[in-house]
Amino acid sequence: MKTEIVTKLKREATKILADLHETKEPVLITEHGRPSAYLIDADDYEMMQERMQILEGISRGERAILEKNTLSKTQAREAMNKWLD
């Protein structure tokens, strides 16, 4: 991962963005020697958001199973039929 200081980002934003789009390598932006932000390609960000939604859905399902908050096959079919009507 590349690291750039915020002042260089201000001066060379176009070049840094061009490199980012070409390499798809995230850029860590630092201020006063400390991490401040990550600059990532928009397509990569959207893909990460989609993955997070999938993982959150899996987590909710696992939690429902542990809490025994699930439906039988018949109950699920009835609920889906009501939802689809």
C-alpha positions as CSV (number, residue, x, y, z in Angstrom):
1,M,0.0,0.0,0.0
2,K,1.3,3.4,-0.9
3,T,1.5,6.2,1.7
4,E,1.3,9.9,0.9
5,I,1.2,13.0,3.1
6,V,-1.8,15.2,2.8
7,T,0.2,18.1,1.5
8,K,1.4,16.0,-1.5
9,L,-2.2,15.0,-2.1
10,K,-3.1,18.6,-2.2
11,R,-0.3,19.4,-4.7
12,E,-0.6,16.2,-6.9
13,A,-4.1,15.0,-6.6
14,T,-4.6,14.3,-10.3
15,K,-1.4,12.3,-10.5
16,I,-2.2,10.3,-7.3
17,L,-5.7,9.6,-8.6
18,A,-4.3,8.5,-12.0
19,D,-1.9,6.1,-10.2
20,L,-4.7,4.8,-8.0
21,H,-6.9,4.0,-11.0
22,E,-4.1,2.3,-12.9
23,T,-2.7,0.2,-10.0
24,K,-5.9,-0.2,-7.9
25,E,-3.6,0.0,-4.9
26,P,-5.1,1.9,-2.0
27,V,-3.3,5.0,-0.7
28,L,-2.9,5.8,3.0
29,I,-3.1,9.6,3.6
30,T,-1.2,10.8,6.6
31,E,-1.3,14.1,8.5
32,H,1.5,15.0,10.9
33,G,2.9,11.5,10.5
34,R,-0.4,9.8,11.6
35,P,-2.9,7.9,9.4
36,S,-5.8,10.1,8.4
37,A,-7.7,8.5,5.6
38,Y,-7.5,5.8,2.9
39,L,-8.0,6.7,-0.8
40,I,-9.4,3.8,-2.7
41,D,-10.8,3.2,-6.2
42,A,-14.6,3.9,-6.4
43,D,-15.3,0.4,-7.9
44,D,-13.3,-1.3,-5.1
45,Y,-15.2,0.7,-2.5
46,E,-18.6,-0.3,-4.0
47,M,-17.5,-3.9,-4.1
48,M,-16.4,-3.7,-0.4
49,Q,-19.8,-2.2,0.5
50,E,-21.6,-5.1,-1.2
51,R,-19.4,-7.6,0.6
52,M,-20.2,-5.9,3.9
53,Q,-23.9,-6.2,3.3
54,I,-23.6,-9.9,2.5
55,L,-21.5,-10.5,5.7
56,E,-24.0,-8.6,7.8
57,G,-26.8,-10.7,6.4
58,I,-24.9,-13.9,7.2
59,S,-24.2,-12.6,10.7
60,R,-28.0,-11.8,11.2
61,G,-28.8,-15.3,10.1
62,E,-26.3,-16.9,12.4
63,R,-27.6,-14.8,15.3
64,A,-31.2,-15.9,14.5
65,I,-30.1,-19.5,14.6
66,L,-28.3,-19.2,17.9
67,E,-31.4,-17.4,19.4
68,K,-33.7,-20.0,17.9
69,N,-35.5,-17.2,16.1
70,T,-36.1,-19.1,12.9
71,L,-39.1,-20.4,10.9
72,S,-39.9,-23.9,9.8
73,K,-40.0,-24.7,6.1
74,T,-43.8,-24.5,6.1
75,Q,-43.9,-21.2,8.1
76,A,-41.3,-19.7,5.8
77,R,-43.3,-20.8,2.7
78,E,-46.5,-19.2,4.1
79,A,-44.7,-16.0,5.0
80,M,-43.2,-15.8,1.5
81,N,-46.5,-16.4,-0.1
82,K,-48.1,-13.5,1.9
83,W,-45.1,-11.3,0.9
84,L,-45.3,-12.2,-2.8
85,D,-49.1,-11.7,-3.0
